[in-house]
Amino acid sequence: MDLLKLAVLFAVIIWMLWRKRPLWQAISAGLLALALLYQISLFQWPALVFGVFQNTGSLDILISLYLITFLQRMLEARRQLRYAQSDLNNLFHNRRINAAGAPMFIGLLPSAAAMILCGDIVKEATQDYLEPKEQAFVTSWFRHIPESTLPTYASVLLMANLANVSLNDFLPRMLIPIAVLVLLGYYPYIHRLPKDPGTPKSAHRLMDLLHLFQHLWSLFLILALILLFQCSVVVAVLLVIAIAALIYRFDLRELSSIVCSAFEIKLLLNTFLVLVLKEVITYTGALASLPALLNTLPIPLVLVFVLLFFIGGIVSGTSGIIAMGTPLAFAAMDGGVALMVLLMCISHAASLVSPTHVCLVVAAEYFQISLGDLIRKTLRPALLFCILMILYYQLLIWL
C-alpha cells in the first residue's frame, strides 16, 4: 500500500511538471496528495513545515544557498568568474575541459548553491553549442561526480561507517565508476563542443595557472576550510565573504545592494518546499515498508536492494536511503566493499533523477527550464549507469 501511495505521489508531481506548471505548484500538489493519502491533519502540518528549520542539515542548505549566491554576486561585480573562464581557456585551450572539468572541481564543494557557480562556467563554455536543457544536464551530471565517491560528503562517510568498510578499500574501487560517469556525461553532449575555445593559445601557462588561482581563490579557500579545518559550509562561506569584502574593497552601499539581490525568493521557496516534502515523506514512514515489499519479488536478493536504493534514493535522497537501507543490506548479504560500491553507485544515480534533490532544483531554476526537463535528460544515462554498475559488482565479486 505504501508503495502505491508513493507511486501516486510522484505521479502527481510528474504530471504537474509535464503540464509545465512551476515547481512550487508541483511540490504543493504532491504535499496535498500526501495529506489525503496518509490523512495528515491540519494540526500536524505546522510541526512538519517548521521541522525544516529544526533540522540542522535542511536549515544549513537554505542558509548556504543564500550565502553562496551572495558570494557569486560579489565575484560577478568584480568579474572574477569571467576572468577565471579566460584563465581556463588559456591554461588548457580546450572548451570541453572547461565545460566538464570546472563543474567536477567545484563539485568538491558540498553545497547545493555551488550549482550556481558551475552554471556560470558551463553556460560560458557551451553557449551557442548546447541548449539550456543540455547545459543543465552537463552542469548537474559533472558537478555531482565527486559526490559519488569523496569522503568529504556525509553520504560516503555514513555508508562506510554502517557497512564497516574501509575507505582505503572503497576509494580505489570507485575509479571505474568515476570513469563511467565521465564517459556517460561526455557522450552525447561534451564531444559536440569544439575543442578550440576561439581564443589565441597562451605562451605563459604558469602565469595562467597563477591567474586562475588569483581569480578563484575564494573557492579554493572554501574547500580548504571545509576539508582541512572541518568548517561547515555556512561558516566557510561567511569567512570567505568577509575576506573578499576587504580584498575587493566593497563599500557598505555595494554590500547592502547585494544583500537584496542575493535573496532570490523563487529559488529559496522551491528549495524550502522540496525540504518540506522530504520531512513529510519521512514522517509517513513509507520508506520503512519498502524492504518487505521488495523482498517478495522473484529476483536475486542483490537486485532487491538495488531497487530499494534506487526507489528509496529518489524518494528520500541519498542520505535517507543509506541510513535506512545499508544496515538491512549488509545484514542480509555478505557483500563487503563490492556491495558498498554497488549501493553507493545506485543511490548516486537515484539522486540525479530525484525531484527532492535540491541541486536539481537549483540547476533547473538557473537555466530556466522545468525540473521535469532536467530529469528526463538525466534518466537514461542514470539507468545505464545502474546497469553497468551491476555488471561491475559481478566483476568485483568474481575477482
N, C-alpha and C positions, 0 to 999 in steps of 0.2 A: 504493500500500500504506500509506504514512504517513497519507494522508487517511482511509483506512478505519480505521486504528488510532486516530486522533484521534476519529473518529466513535464508535467503541466506548467510548473513554474517557468522553466526555461523555454517552453513552447510559447508562453505568453510574452516573455521578453524578446525572443527571436522574432515573433510575429510583429510586435511593435516596431522593432528595428527594421524589419523588412518593409513595413509601411512607411519608412523614412521618418518615423517620429523621433524627436530628440531623446537622448539617452535618459534624461531625468524622468521623462514620461514613461519610458520602457521599464526603468527600475521601479518607479512608483506603481506601475501596473503589476509588476512582479510581487511587490510588497503587499498589495491588495489581495492578490491571489493567495499568498501565504496566509494572510489573515483569515481568509474564508476557508481555506483547506484545513488549517490547524486550529480554527476557531479561537484566534487570539483576540482577547477582549480589548476595548479601548483603554481600559485602566492599565494594561500591561505595556502599551506602546511607549509611554514616556520613559520608562526604565530602559526599554530596548534601544530607543533612539539616543538617550543620553549615555547609554553604555559605551558608545563610540568615544566619548570624552573621558570615560573612566578607564578605557582600555589604553594603556600607555603606548602600545605599538600603533594603534589607529590614530591617536592624537598626534604622535610624532610624524606620521605620514602627512597630516594636514599642515602642521607647522613647517615641516621641512619643504613641503611643496611651495608654500608661500615664500620661505626664505631663499630657496634656490631660484625662484622666479625673480626675487629681489636682486640677487647676485647677477642673474642674467641681464637684468635691466642696467645694472652698473657696468657690466662688461660691454653691453651694446653701446652705452653712452660714450665709452672710450674706445670703441671699435676694436676691442681686443679679440673677439671671436673672428671677425673678418680678417684681422692680421694673422691669426693662427691658421686660418684656411689658406692664406697665401704662403705661410711658412711650410705647411704640409705639401702644398704644390711644389715648392722649391726643393724641399728635402727629398721627396720620393718621385716627384714629377709623374704621378700616377693617380688619375681620378678615381680608379677603383679602390685603391688603398685608402684614399680619403673617405669614400662612402662606407666602406666596410670596417676599416681599422679604427677609425675615430670612435664610432659607437661602442666597439668592443673595449677600447681603452676607458672610455667614460663609464662603461658598464661595471668597472671596478668600484664605482661609487654606488653603494647600496641605498639608492633613493629613487622613488618614482619620478621626482622632479628632474632627475638627470636626463629624462627623455627629452626635455625641452632643449637642453644643450646639444644632445645628439641630433635632434631635429634640425637645429640651425645648420650644422655641418653637412648633414645628409642632403638637405634642401639645396644648399650651395653647390654641392658636388654633383647632384643629379638633375639640376634644373635644365629643362628643355629635353631631357632624355627619358625621364620616368614620370608617370602620372602620380598625383597625390596619393592614391591608394597604394601604389608600388613603393613610393617613398616612405609611407608609414610602415609598410611591411619590412623594408630594409632596416629602418630605424629600430623597430621593435625586435626583430629577429636577432640582429647582431648585437644590440645593446644587452640582450639577455643571455648571451652565450657564457660569459663569466659566471652568471648566477647558477648555472647548472653544476658548477664544479668547485668554485673557490670557497675556502673556509671563512672568507670574510662575510659570507651570507649565513644567516641563522639557520636556514633550512638544511644546509650541508652539515653544520655542526650538530644540529638536532638529530638528524638521521644517523650520523656516525656514532653519536652517543647511545641512541636507542638500539642500534644494531650491534653495538660493541665491535665496530670495525675501525681499524687504524687508518687515519688519513694518509699515512705513508703508503698503505696498500691501495687505498681508494684513488688517490690523485693520478698515479701513473696509468691506471686502467681507464681513466677518463680522457686520455689523449685521443683515442679513436672516436669517441662520441663528439668531442670538440671538433675534430676534423670533419666529421659527417655533418655537423651543424653548419660549419663554414661552407661546405660544398653545396648543401641544400639551400643556403641563402645566396650563394654565388650564382647558381643557376635558378631561375632563368632571368635574373634582373641585373646583377652586378656586371656580368660578362657583356651585357649590351652597351655598357658605357665605354666610350673611347678611353684608352689609357692616357693619351695626351690631354692634360688639363687645359691646353690652349695658352699656356704661358711659357716664356723662354726658360731653358734649363739654367739652373744656378751653377755657378762655378765655386761657390763658397758654402758647401754643405754643412761644415762645422758651425759657421755663423748662423745658418738657417736653423740648426738644432738649438743653438743658444737663444735665438729669437723665439722659437716655438715655446721654449721653457719660460721665456720672459712674458709671453702673452697668455700662457696657460698656467702660470704659477699658482693661481688661485685653486685650480682643480687639483694640481699636484699636492698642494698643502692640505686640502680637504682630505685627500686619500691618505696622506701621511698621518694626519691627526687621528683618522679612523683606524688605520692598520697598525701603526706603531704605538700610539698613545691610547688606543681603545676609547676614543671620544665617541659620543653619539653623533649622528648626522646633524642634529639640531645644534649642538654645541660647536661642532667643527665649522659649520657654515656661518654661524654667528661670529665666531672668531675671525674667519676669513673676510666677512663683510666689514668688520671693524678695521682690519688691517688695510683692506682695499680702499676704504673711505679715506684713509690717511695717505696711502701711496698715490692714489689717483686724484687727490686733493678735491674731494667732493665738498661743496659747501652745504649748509643746512637747507637752503632753498632747493637744491637739486635732490637731496635725500628725501625731503618731505614730498616732492612730486613723485618719487619712486615708491614711497610708501603707499600711495594711492594706486599707481599704475600696476604694481605687483599684485594687487588684490583682485584677481580675476574671479568674479563671482560664479560664472558658469562652470569654470574648471573645478573650483572648490566645492560647489554644490553637487556636481556629478560625482566627484570623489567621495564626498560625505555620504551620498545615497548608496553608493557601492559598499561602503563600510557598514552602513546600517543593514543592508541586505545580508552581509556576512554574519552580523550579530544575530539576526533573526533566524537564519538557517541553523546556526549553532544552537540557538535556544530551542528549536523544534526537536533536536536530537535525531534528525533524519539520517545523518551520516552513520550513526552507531548501528543502524539496522542493515546497512548495505552489505557487510561481510556475510551475514547469514543468508541474505537473499542471493548473492552471487555464488555462494558455496553450493547451491542447488543446481547450478548449471553443469551440463555434461561435458566439461572441458578440463584440461590439466590444471592442477592447483596453481601453478605459476601464472597461468593466463587469468585465473580468477583474481589474483592480486594485481595483475596488470590492469584489468578492468576496474577494480576497486580504486587504484591510484589514479587512473585516468578520469573516471567519473567523479570521484571524490575531489580530485585536484581542480576540476572545472567548477565544482560546486563551492568548495571551501577555500581554494587556494593551496599553494604548496605546503606551507607550514601546517595548516589544519589537517590535511590528509596524512602528512608524515607523522604528526603527533599521534593520530588515531591508528593508522594502518601499519606502521613499522613494527610495533610490538606484536601485532597479530601475525604479520608475515613471517617474522623470524621465530615466532613460537610454533608456527605450523610447518615451516620449512627450514632445512639446514643449508641456507644458501650462501652464507658468508659474504665476502666482498663482491662476488658476482651478482648476488641478489640485490645488494645495495646499489651497485652501478645501474642495474636494470630499473629498479623502482625510482631512483633519483632521476633517470632519464625520462621515465614515463610521467612522473609528476611535473617535470620541467616542460614537457610537451603539452600537458594539460593546461599549465598556467598560461601558455602562449595563446590559447583559444578560450580562456575563461572570461566571461563578462564581469566577473567580480575582481578581475586583476586590474588594479589601479593604474599600472603603467600603460595598459592598452587604452584606458580612458584618456590619459594624458596625450598619448600619440594621436588618437582619433581627433581629439579637440585641436591639437596643434596643426594637423594637416587638413582640418575642416572636412573630415569625412565621417561617415557613421561608424559606430563601433562594429556593426554587423558587416560592413565592407572589409574592415581590417581582419575580423575573424574568418571571413570567407577566404581571404587571400592567404591566411596562415594555416587553415585547416589541413589542406592537402599535404604540404611539406611536414607538418607536425605528425600526421598519421603515418607518413612514410618513415619518418624518424623513429616512431614507435616500432614499426615492423622491423626495421634494420637493427634496432637495439635488442629485440627479442632474439634475432639471429646471433647477434654479438654475445648475448648472455649464454646461448648454447655453446658458442665457441669458447668462452671463458670456462664454462663447466667442463668441456671436453679437455681443455688444456690443463 
